[in-house]
């Protein structure tokens, strides 16, 4: 008889009690007599009655196998759904990164060129078929765009100049003004292509509308008539001037701008910048503007009904220079819309959507003054044949 270990004896007794096989089969398996098995059982368990393990019915076993199969199918479906969601997530993130449309991006609105750019960056992770399915794009369209993208860019010089022109304008030039810059460089290109390249390069002029500063303090002196009456056209310089005050609120404090705008060409004739919207701000600006006039020039000066234009100091200066006062109706900004338009362009182009956190008051005033000089001397104005106000006057021989 074999000399079995304790574990082997325990296993033999366990199989005997399970009654899945007969005692004789178990004894032969372990190379012992049937009586020996029962002796081992008696030594291990004593006289305790052993309840045999229930046998799994054949029908129950088949049901379990069926349930396992169904669970495997569901698990596979869940894996497929997770994979699809991860694919769509990667596509959206890559589209936002490449095309820079992170706010509210929609795959349906992307051009085929943009779709192709995204697909190419994800080909190492997903199959082309999967990516085309996400974009609902045909393989023919993809192949065409891929070939176009890989061709040498015939607009490379134009593209570089467009980016340079946009940056030089601090992100304020749209495609029409940039088109004029390209014309000056003697490069042939259409406005439509300029617009397309700007879209591809994500060169977008940002615009924001904010509440304007209000200097109205009541009827502190008699108001004058609205002589300009929203007729902002002037045939010659220094016929109609517009003025107002606007406020800039930066972390370092508040800054106020008071300009005189000529209706002839939108030229800022004179301006003052300060930290208080007081009489000194507007009176100094008016004094500076008056010094630019010839002896025979007596423009109408149009303003709103703000207190600055109804104080004695302003009225005295106007009368002494022989200038004519004109005022908007109370609370009617369209009556001075041309001046409001200047403020709107100025703030959209140099103030809004910019970081002023670490800029001091003096630094901001310098930047604002620099912008207004650029506006007068270099900024293209489409209504002036693409020239700045100063360039336009020079072209007419009005100034040297």
C-alpha positions as CSV (number, residue, x, y, z in Angstrom):
1,X,0.0,0.0,0.0
2,X,1.2,3.5,-0.8
3,X,2.4,5.8,2.0
4,X,0.2,8.9,1.2
5,X,0.8,12.3,2.7
6,X,-1.8,14.0,5.0
7,X,-3.0,16.2,2.2
8,X,-3.5,13.3,-0.2
9,X,-5.5,11.5,2.5
10,X,-7.6,14.6,3.1
11,X,-8.3,14.9,-0.6
12,X,-9.3,11.3,-0.8
13,X,-11.7,11.6,2.1
14,X,-13.2,14.8,0.6
15,X,-13.9,13.0,-2.7
16,X,-15.4,10.1,-0.9
17,X,-17.8,12.4,1.0
18,X,-18.7,14.3,-2.2
19,X,-20.0,11.0,-3.6
20,X,-19.4,12.2,-7.2
21,X,-17.7,8.8,-7.8
22,X,-18.1,5.5,-6.0
23,X,-15.8,4.5,-3.1
24,X,-14.2,1.9,-5.3
25,X,-13.3,4.4,-8.0
26,X,-11.8,6.8,-5.4
27,X,-9.9,4.0,-3.7
28,X,-8.4,2.9,-7.0
29,X,-7.5,6.5,-7.8
30,X,-5.4,6.7,-4.7
31,X,-4.1,3.1,-4.9
32,X,-5.7,1.9,-1.6
33,X,-8.4,-0.5,-0.4
34,X,-12.0,0.7,0.1
35,X,-11.7,-0.1,3.8
36,X,-8.7,2.1,4.1
37,X,-10.7,5.1,2.8
38,X,-13.3,4.5,5.4
39,X,-10.7,4.2,8.1
40,X,-9.2,7.6,7.0
41,X,-12.7,9.1,7.1
42,X,-13.3,7.8,10.6
43,X,-10.0,9.2,11.9
44,X,-10.7,12.6,10.3
45,X,-14.4,13.0,10.9
46,X,-15.3,10.5,13.6
47,X,-18.9,9.4,13.6
48,X,-20.2,12.7,12.2
49,X,-22.8,12.4,9.4
50,X,-21.5,14.0,6.2
51,X,-24.1,15.7,4.0
52,X,-23.1,15.1,0.4
53,X,-22.7,18.2,-1.8
54,X,-25.7,18.8,-4.1
55,X,-25.1,17.9,-7.7
56,X,-25.8,20.6,-10.2
57,X,-28.7,19.6,-12.4
58,X,-27.9,19.5,-16.0
59,X,-30.6,22.0,-16.9
60,X,-29.2,24.5,-14.2
61,X,-25.7,24.1,-15.7
62,X,-27.0,25.0,-19.1
63,X,-28.8,28.0,-17.8
64,X,-25.7,29.3,-16.1
65,X,-23.7,28.8,-19.3
66,X,-26.4,30.8,-21.2
67,X,-26.3,33.6,-18.6
68,X,-22.5,33.7,-18.8
69,X,-22.7,34.0,-22.6
70,X,-25.2,36.8,-22.4
71,X,-23.0,38.7,-19.8
72,X,-20.0,38.3,-22.1
73,X,-22.0,39.8,-25.0
74,X,-23.1,42.7,-22.8
75,X,-19.6,43.3,-21.6
76,X,-18.3,43.3,-25.2
77,X,-21.0,45.8,-26.1
78,X,-20.0,48.1,-23.2
79,X,-16.3,47.8,-24.2
80,X,-17.3,48.9,-27.7
81,X,-19.3,51.8,-26.4
82,X,-16.5,53.0,-24.2
83,X,-14.1,52.7,-27.1
84,X,-16.4,54.8,-29.3
85,X,-16.8,57.5,-26.6
86,X,-13.1,57.6,-26.1
87,X,-12.7,58.0,-29.9
88,X,-15.2,60.9,-30.0
89,X,-13.6,62.5,-27.0
90,X,-10.1,62.4,-28.6
91,X,-11.5,63.8,-31.8
92,X,-13.1,66.7,-30.1
93,X,-10.0,67.5,-28.0
94,X,-7.7,67.3,-31.0
95,X,-10.1,69.5,-33.0
96,X,-10.1,72.1,-30.3
97,X,-6.3,72.0,-30.1
98,X,-5.7,72.2,-33.9
99,X,-8.5,74.5,-35.0
100,X,-8.7,76.4,-31.7
101,X,-12.5,76.2,-31.4
102,X,-12.7,75.0,-27.8
103,X,-15.9,76.9,-27.0
104,X,-18.9,75.0,-28.4
105,X,-17.0,73.1,-31.2
106,X,-19.2,71.1,-33.5
107,X,-17.8,68.4,-35.8
108,X,-20.6,69.0,-38.2
109,X,-19.5,72.6,-38.9
110,X,-15.9,71.8,-39.6
111,X,-14.7,72.1,-43.1
112,X,-13.3,69.0,-44.9
113,X,-9.8,70.5,-44.6
114,X,-10.2,70.9,-40.9
115,X,-11.6,67.3,-40.5
116,X,-8.6,66.0,-42.5
117,X,-6.1,67.8,-40.2
118,X,-7.7,66.2,-37.2
119,X,-7.9,62.8,-38.7
120,X,-4.2,62.9,-39.7
121,X,-3.1,63.6,-36.1
122,X,-5.1,60.6,-34.8
123,X,-4.2,58.0,-37.5
124,X,-1.6,56.4,-35.2
125,X,-4.3,55.6,-32.6
126,X,-7.4,54.8,-34.6
127,X,-8.1,53.4,-38.0
128,X,-9.0,55.6,-40.9
129,X,-12.4,53.9,-41.2
130,X,-13.3,54.7,-37.5
131,X,-12.2,58.3,-37.9
132,X,-14.1,58.9,-41.1
133,X,-17.2,57.4,-39.5
134,X,-17.0,60.0,-36.6
135,X,-16.8,62.8,-39.1
136,X,-19.3,61.3,-41.5
137,X,-16.8,61.9,-44.2
138,X,-16.1,59.9,-47.3
139,X,-12.7,58.4,-48.0
140,X,-12.6,60.2,-51.4
141,X,-13.1,63.6,-49.7
142,X,-10.4,62.8,-47.2
143,X,-7.9,61.6,-49.8
144,X,-8.5,64.8,-51.8
145,X,-8.0,67.1,-48.8
146,X,-4.9,65.1,-47.6
147,X,-3.3,65.6,-51.1
148,X,-4.1,69.3,-51.1
149,X,-2.6,69.8,-47.6
150,X,0.6,67.9,-48.5
151,X,1.2,70.0,-51.6
152,X,3.6,73.0,-51.3
153,X,1.6,76.0,-50.1
154,X,1.4,78.5,-52.9
155,X,0.2,81.1,-50.5
156,X,3.1,80.7,-48.1
157,X,4.4,84.3,-48.5
158,X,0.8,85.7,-48.4
159,X,0.1,83.6,-45.2
160,X,3.2,85.1,-43.5
161,X,2.3,88.6,-44.5
162,X,-1.3,88.1,-43.3
163,X,-0.1,87.0,-39.9
164,X,2.4,89.8,-39.7
165,X,-0.2,92.4,-40.7
166,X,-2.7,91.0,-38.2
167,X,-0.2,91.1,-35.4
168,X,1.1,94.6,-36.3
169,X,-2.5,95.8,-35.9
170,X,-2.7,94.2,-32.4
171,X,-5.4,91.8,-33.8
172,X,-7.6,94.6,-35.0
173,X,-7.5,94.3,-38.8
174,X,-10.1,92.3,-40.6
175,X,-9.6,90.8,-44.1
176,X,-10.3,94.0,-46.0
177,X,-7.5,96.0,-44.3
178,X,-5.1,93.1,-44.5
179,X,-5.9,92.8,-48.2
180,X,-4.8,96.4,-48.6
181,X,-1.5,95.6,-46.9
182,X,-0.9,92.7,-49.3
183,X,-1.6,95.0,-52.2
184,X,1.0,97.4,-51.0
185,X,3.5,94.5,-51.0
186,X,2.6,93.8,-54.7
187,X,1.4,90.3,-54.0
188,X,-1.6,89.1,-56.1
189,X,-4.4,87.6,-54.1
190,X,-8.1,88.1,-53.8
191,X,-10.1,89.2,-50.7
192,X,-11.8,85.8,-50.7
193,X,-8.4,84.0,-50.3
194,X,-7.3,86.4,-47.6
195,X,-10.5,85.7,-45.7
196,X,-10.0,81.9,-46.1
197,X,-6.4,82.1,-44.9
198,X,-7.3,84.1,-41.9
199,X,-9.9,81.5,-41.0
200,X,-7.3,78.7,-41.4
201,X,-4.9,80.7,-39.2
202,X,-7.7,81.5,-36.7
203,X,-7.0,85.2,-37.0
204,X,-10.3,86.6,-35.6
205,X,-10.9,90.2,-34.6
206,X,-12.6,90.1,-31.1
207,X,-15.4,92.6,-30.3
208,X,-17.0,93.4,-27.0
209,X,-19.7,95.8,-26.0
210,X,-19.6,97.4,-22.6
211,X,-21.7,100.1,-20.8
212,X,-20.4,103.6,-21.5
213,X,-19.3,106.2,-19.0
214,X,-22.0,108.8,-18.3
215,X,-21.1,112.3,-17.2
216,X,-24.6,113.7,-17.0
217,X,-25.2,115.7,-13.8
218,X,-28.5,117.4,-14.5
219,X,-29.4,120.6,-16.2
220,X,-26.7,122.8,-14.6
221,X,-26.9,125.4,-17.4
222,X,-29.1,125.9,-20.4
223,X,-28.7,123.3,-23.1
224,X,-28.1,124.4,-26.7
225,X,-29.7,123.0,-29.9
226,X,-28.6,119.9,-31.7
227,X,-27.2,121.6,-34.8
228,X,-25.4,118.6,-36.1
229,X,-28.6,116.5,-35.9
230,X,-26.8,113.2,-36.7
231,X,-25.4,114.6,-39.9
232,X,-21.8,113.6,-39.3
233,X,-20.5,114.2,-42.9
234,X,-18.2,117.2,-43.4
235,X,-16.8,118.3,-46.8
236,X,-13.7,119.9,-45.3
237,X,-11.6,119.5,-42.2
238,X,-12.5,121.5,-39.1
239,X,-16.2,122.0,-40.0
240,X,-17.7,119.6,-37.4
241,X,-16.0,118.3,-34.3
242,X,-17.3,115.7,-32.0
243,X,-16.3,115.1,-28.4
244,X,-17.1,112.9,-25.4
245,X,-15.5,111.2,-22.5
246,X,-14.9,107.4,-22.1
247,X,-13.7,105.4,-19.1
248,X,-11.2,102.6,-18.8
249,X,-11.4,100.4,-15.7
250,X,-8.2,98.4,-15.1
251,X,-7.0,96.7,-11.9
252,X,-4.7,99.7,-11.1
253,X,-7.6,102.2,-11.3
254,X,-9.7,104.2,-13.7
255,X,-8.5,106.2,-16.7
256,X,-10.5,108.7,-18.7
257,X,-10.0,109.8,-22.3
258,X,-11.4,113.0,-23.8
259,X,-10.8,113.5,-27.5
260,X,-11.9,115.8,-30.3
261,X,-12.9,113.8,-33.5
262,X,-13.1,115.6,-36.9
263,X,-16.2,114.5,-39.0
264,X,-14.2,115.0,-42.2
265,X,-12.1,111.9,-41.8
266,X,-12.4,110.7,-38.2
267,X,-9.0,112.2,-37.3
268,X,-8.5,112.6,-33.5
269,X,-7.6,116.3,-33.6
270,X,-6.6,116.4,-29.9
271,X,-7.0,114.3,-26.8
272,X,-6.2,114.3,-23.1
273,X,-5.9,111.3,-20.8
274,X,-6.2,111.4,-17.0
275,X,-7.4,109.8,-13.9
276,X,-10.2,112.2,-13.2
277,X,-13.1,113.2,-15.5
278,X,-12.9,116.9,-14.4
279,X,-12.9,120.3,-16.1
280,X,-9.1,120.3,-16.5
281,X,-9.3,117.1,-18.7
282,X,-11.8,118.5,-21.2
283,X,-10.7,122.2,-21.1
284,X,-7.0,121.2,-21.8
285,X,-8.2,119.0,-24.7
286,X,-10.2,121.9,-26.1
287,X,-7.3,124.3,-25.8
288,X,-5.0,121.9,-27.6
289,X,-7.6,121.4,-30.4
290,X,-8.1,125.2,-30.9
291,X,-4.3,125.6,-31.5
292,X,-4.6,123.5,-34.6
293,X,-7.2,125.8,-36.3
294,X,-6.4,128.4,-38.9
295,X,-7.7,131.9,-38.3
296,X,-10.7,131.4,-40.5
297,X,-11.8,128.0,-39.2
298,X,-14.7,128.0,-36.7
299,X,-16.0,124.4,-36.4
300,X,-19.2,123.3,-34.7
301,X,-18.3,121.3,-31.5
302,X,-20.9,118.6,-30.8
303,X,-21.2,116.9,-27.4
304,X,-23.6,115.2,-25.1
305,X,-25.2,117.0,-22.2
306,X,-22.4,116.0,-19.8
307,X,-21.5,118.5,-17.0
308,X,-18.1,119.2,-18.6
309,X,-19.6,120.9,-21.6
310,X,-21.9,123.1,-19.5
311,X,-19.5,124.5,-17.0
312,X,-18.4,128.1,-17.4
313,X,-14.8,127.3,-18.3
314,X,-15.8,125.3,-21.4
315,X,-18.4,127.9,-22.5
316,X,-15.9,130.7,-22.1
317,X,-13.3,128.9,-24.3
318,X,-15.9,128.2,-26.9
319,X,-17.1,131.7,-27.1
320,X,-13.5,133.2,-27.1
321,X,-12.5,131.0,-30.1
322,X,-15.8,131.7,-31.9
323,X,-16.8,128.0,-31.9
324,X,-20.4,126.9,-32.1
325,X,-21.9,124.6,-29.5
326,X,-24.2,121.7,-30.4
327,X,-25.6,119.1,-28.0
328,X,-27.3,115.7,-28.2
329,X,-30.8,115.1,-26.7
330,X,-30.7,113.9,-23.1
331,X,-29.8,110.2,-23.0
332,X,-29.7,109.8,-26.8
333,X,-26.4,108.2,-27.7
334,X,-27.2,108.0,-31.4
335,X,-27.0,111.8,-31.6
336,X,-23.3,111.4,-31.1
337,X,-22.8,108.0,-32.6
338,X,-19.8,108.9,-34.7
339,X,-17.8,109.7,-31.5
340,X,-19.3,106.5,-29.9
341,X,-18.0,104.6,-32.9
342,X,-14.5,105.9,-32.3
343,X,-14.7,104.7,-28.7
344,X,-16.0,101.3,-29.7
345,X,-13.2,100.7,-32.2
346,X,-10.6,101.9,-29.8
347,X,-11.8,99.6,-27.0
348,X,-12.3,96.6,-29.2
349,X,-8.9,97.0,-30.7
350,X,-6.6,97.9,-27.8
351,X,-8.5,97.4,-24.5
352,X,-11.0,94.5,-24.4
353,X,-9.8,90.9,-24.2
354,X,-6.4,92.0,-23.0
355,X,-4.6,91.4,-19.7
356,X,-4.1,94.6,-17.7
357,X,-3.4,93.0,-14.3
358,X,0.2,94.0,-13.9
359,X,0.0,97.3,-15.8
360,X,0.3,100.6,-13.9
361,X,-1.8,103.7,-14.6
362,X,1.1,105.5,-16.2
363,X,1.9,102.4,-18.4
364,X,-1.7,102.2,-19.5
365,X,-1.9,105.9,-20.4
366,X,1.3,105.5,-22.5
367,X,-0.2,102.5,-24.3
368,X,-3.5,104.4,-24.9
369,X,-1.7,107.4,-26.2
370,X,0.5,105.3,-28.5
371,X,-2.7,103.6,-30.0
372,X,-4.4,106.9,-30.8
373,X,-1.2,108.1,-32.6
374,X,-1.2,104.9,-34.5
375,X,-5.0,105.3,-35.2
376,X,-4.4,108.8,-36.7
377,X,-1.2,108.1,-38.6
378,X,-1.2,104.4,-39.7
379,X,-4.5,102.6,-39.1
380,X,-6.2,101.9,-42.4
381,X,-9.8,103.3,-42.8
382,X,-11.7,101.7,-45.7
383,X,-13.9,104.8,-46.2
384,X,-10.6,106.7,-46.9
385,X,-9.5,104.4,-49.6
386,X,-7.6,102.3,-47.2
387,X,-5.5,105.2,-45.8
388,X,-5.2,106.5,-42.3
389,X,-6.7,110.0,-41.6
390,X,-3.2,111.6,-41.7
391,X,-2.3,109.8,-44.9
392,X,-5.6,110.8,-46.4
393,X,-5.0,114.5,-45.7
394,X,-1.5,114.2,-47.2
395,X,-2.9,112.6,-50.3
396,X,-5.3,115.6,-50.7
397,X,-2.5,118.1,-50.1
398,X,-4.1,119.4,-47.0
399,X,-1.0,118.8,-44.9
400,X,2.7,118.4,-45.8
